[in-house]
Amino acid sequence: MTQGNSGGPPDGRPLTPAAERNKKPIREVLERVLPNQGTVLEVASGTGTHALYFARAMPRLLWQPSEADPESRAAMGTIFHAHAPENLRAPLALDVRQRWEIDYADALVCVNLTHVAPWDATEALLDGAARILAHQGVVVIYGPFRRDGRHTAESNRAFDEALRGRDPEWGLRDIEAVDAAAGARNLRLTEIVEMPANNLCLVLRRPA
């Protein structure tokens, strides 16, 4: 849906309420932890709501969105062609479990992927990050997680059950499992940021 029939964003993007709600708090984290300049790969950009917003908010960073779904990429490409700032690249075809068509980034951002994909997608995300990130590169993963094997809120428990009902391989991941998988790839979990609506930002860094 677009603004013409839904009251959506004026640049023609599909209205995605969750992305509209969380983009500002995520931006505040990114402005603090991302490098002052360089290339940021955004994995699983979806409709491009975050990519467009973050690129505009952080003009010194070159923002590279990516998406596995070809229809989403085509929609993003159309919207970006008309509305994108100069530091926002065309969306890249990227499925984390397949060959990545990018070999370098200073940072990687991934919003709301780990719980709507099998665990091996999270492992593949970390594999790719370890492969392409510059020394001292940063990874920011946003979404709902479990801590110490427990849900942080009853709403997260219900969400987890609903996800697993759709696909048994989906579901909220344990922070400790993500930390262990990252550590095996020389990525260190340096910060856990509390976010609205019982979400978290996990900040991982590649040592110098």
C-alpha positions as CSV (number, residue, x, y, z in Angstrom):
1,M,0.0,0.0,0.0
2,T,1.2,3.5,-0.7
3,Q,0.2,7.0,0.5
4,G,-2.4,7.4,-2.3
5,N,-4.7,4.9,-0.7
6,S,-3.5,4.3,2.8
7,G,-2.0,7.5,4.3
8,G,1.4,5.9,4.1
9,P,4.8,7.6,3.8
10,P,5.0,10.4,1.3
11,D,7.8,8.9,-0.6
12,G,5.7,6.0,-1.8
13,R,7.1,3.3,0.5
14,P,4.7,0.6,1.7
15,L,3.4,1.4,5.2
16,T,5.2,-0.9,7.7
17,P,4.1,0.1,11.2
18,A,6.7,-1.9,13.1
19,A,9.5,-0.4,11.0
20,E,8.1,3.1,11.4
21,R,7.9,2.7,15.2
22,N,11.4,1.3,15.8
23,K,13.4,3.2,13.2
24,K,14.2,6.2,15.6
25,P,15.3,4.1,18.6
26,I,17.5,1.9,16.3
27,R,19.0,5.0,14.6
28,E,20.0,6.4,18.0
29,V,22.0,3.2,18.7
30,L,23.5,3.2,15.2
31,E,24.6,6.8,15.5
32,R,26.5,5.9,18.6
33,V,28.1,2.6,17.6
34,L,28.7,2.8,13.9
35,P,31.9,4.4,12.5
36,N,31.8,8.0,11.4
37,Q,32.2,7.0,7.8
38,G,32.5,3.9,5.6
39,T,30.2,1.3,4.1
40,V,27.3,-0.2,6.1
41,L,25.7,-3.4,4.8
42,E,22.1,-3.8,5.9
43,V,20.9,-7.4,5.6
44,A,17.2,-8.2,5.1
45,S,16.2,-4.7,4.2
46,G,12.6,-5.7,3.4
47,T,10.6,-2.7,2.2
48,G,13.6,-0.3,2.6
49,T,12.0,1.8,5.3
50,H,15.1,1.6,7.5
51,A,17.6,1.9,4.7
52,L,16.0,5.2,3.4
53,Y,15.7,6.6,6.9
54,F,19.2,5.6,8.1
55,A,20.9,6.8,5.0
56,R,19.2,10.2,5.3
57,A,20.1,10.4,9.0
58,M,23.7,9.4,8.6
59,P,24.9,11.0,5.3
60,R,28.6,10.3,5.9
61,L,28.0,6.6,5.7
62,L,27.5,4.7,2.5
63,W,24.4,2.6,3.0
64,Q,24.1,-0.7,1.1
65,P,20.7,-2.4,1.6
66,S,20.2,-6.0,0.6
67,E,17.3,-8.4,0.4
68,A,16.7,-12.0,-0.7
69,D,13.2,-11.5,-2.0
70,P,13.3,-10.2,-5.6
71,E,9.9,-8.4,-5.4
72,S,11.0,-6.5,-2.4
73,R,14.2,-5.5,-4.1
74,A,12.3,-4.3,-7.2
75,A,10.0,-2.2,-5.0
76,M,13.0,-0.7,-3.2
77,G,14.8,0.0,-6.4
78,T,11.8,1.9,-7.7
79,I,11.4,4.0,-4.6
80,F,15.1,4.7,-4.1
81,H,15.4,5.8,-7.7
82,A,13.0,8.7,-7.0
83,H,13.7,9.4,-3.4
84,A,17.1,8.1,-2.3
85,P,19.9,10.3,-1.0
86,E,23.3,10.0,-2.7
87,N,24.7,7.8,0.0
88,L,22.1,5.1,-0.5
89,R,23.0,2.3,-3.0
90,A,20.6,0.2,-5.0
91,P,19.5,-3.0,-3.1
92,L,21.8,-6.0,-3.4
93,A,20.5,-9.5,-3.9
94,L,21.6,-11.3,-0.8
95,D,20.5,-14.5,0.9
96,V,22.7,-15.0,4.0
97,R,22.9,-18.8,3.4
98,Q,24.2,-18.4,-0.2
99,R,27.1,-16.6,-1.8
100,W,27.4,-13.0,-0.8
101,E,27.9,-10.5,-3.7
102,I,29.8,-8.1,-1.5
103,D,33.3,-8.6,-0.1
104,Y,33.9,-5.7,2.2
105,A,32.0,-3.5,4.8
106,D,32.9,-1.4,7.8
107,A,29.7,-2.4,9.6
108,L,26.7,-4.7,9.2
109,V,23.1,-4.0,10.4
110,C,20.4,-6.6,10.6
111,V,16.9,-5.9,11.9
112,N,14.3,-8.6,12.7
113,L,15.8,-11.6,10.9
114,T,17.1,-14.0,13.5
115,H,13.7,-15.0,14.8
116,V,11.9,-15.4,11.4
117,A,14.5,-17.8,9.9
118,P,16.1,-21.1,11.0
119,W,19.1,-21.0,13.3
120,D,21.5,-21.7,10.5
121,A,20.6,-18.3,9.0
122,T,21.9,-16.6,12.1
123,E,25.1,-18.7,11.8
124,A,25.4,-17.7,8.1
125,L,24.9,-14.1,9.0
126,L,27.8,-14.3,11.4
127,D,29.9,-16.2,8.9
128,G,29.4,-13.5,6.4
129,A,30.0,-10.7,8.9
130,A,33.3,-12.3,9.9
131,R,34.3,-12.7,6.3
132,I,33.6,-9.2,5.0
133,L,34.0,-6.9,8.0
134,A,37.0,-4.6,8.4
135,H,39.1,-4.9,11.5
136,Q,37.2,-3.3,14.3
137,G,34.1,-3.6,12.3
138,V,30.8,-3.6,14.1
139,V,27.6,-5.8,13.8
140,V,24.3,-4.6,15.1
141,I,21.5,-7.2,15.4
142,Y,18.1,-6.0,16.4
143,G,15.1,-8.0,17.5
144,P,13.5,-9.9,20.4
145,F,15.7,-12.4,22.2
146,R,15.7,-14.7,25.2
147,R,18.1,-14.2,28.1
148,D,19.5,-17.0,30.2
149,G,17.1,-19.3,28.5
150,R,14.0,-17.3,29.5
151,H,11.8,-14.8,27.8
152,T,12.1,-11.2,28.9
153,A,8.3,-10.6,28.7
154,E,5.1,-12.6,28.4
155,S,4.4,-10.9,25.0
156,N,7.7,-12.3,23.8
157,R,6.7,-15.8,24.9
158,A,3.5,-15.6,23.0
159,F,5.3,-14.2,20.0
160,D,7.8,-17.1,20.1
161,E,5.0,-19.7,20.3
162,A,3.2,-18.1,17.4
163,L,6.4,-18.1,15.3
164,R,7.2,-21.8,16.1
165,G,3.6,-22.6,15.3
166,R,4.2,-21.2,11.8
167,D,7.6,-22.9,11.4
168,P,9.3,-25.1,14.0
169,E,12.7,-23.8,13.0
170,W,11.7,-20.2,13.7
171,G,11.7,-18.6,17.1
172,L,13.4,-16.2,19.5
173,R,17.1,-17.0,19.9
174,D,19.1,-17.1,23.1
175,I,21.6,-14.3,23.5
176,E,24.1,-16.8,24.9
177,A,23.8,-18.9,21.7
178,V,24.3,-15.9,19.5
179,D,27.3,-14.8,21.7
180,A,28.9,-18.3,21.5
181,A,28.4,-18.5,17.7
182,A,29.8,-15.0,17.3
183,G,32.8,-15.8,19.5
184,A,33.6,-18.8,17.4
185,R,34.0,-16.4,14.5
186,N,36.1,-13.9,16.3
187,L,33.2,-11.5,16.9
188,R,32.7,-10.2,20.4
189,L,29.4,-9.2,22.0
190,T,30.3,-5.9,23.5
191,E,26.9,-4.4,24.4
192,I,23.3,-5.3,24.8
193,V,21.0,-2.3,24.4
194,E,17.5,-2.4,25.8
195,M,15.0,-1.2,23.2
196,P,11.2,-0.4,23.2
197,A,8.6,-3.2,23.0
198,N,10.9,-5.8,24.7
199,N,13.5,-5.8,21.9
200,L,17.2,-5.6,22.1
201,C,20.2,-4.5,20.0
202,L,23.2,-6.8,20.2
203,V,26.4,-5.0,19.3
204,L,29.3,-7.2,18.2
205,R,32.7,-6.1,17.2
206,R,35.6,-7.6,15.3
207,P,38.8,-7.1,17.2
208,A,41.7,-5.1,15.7
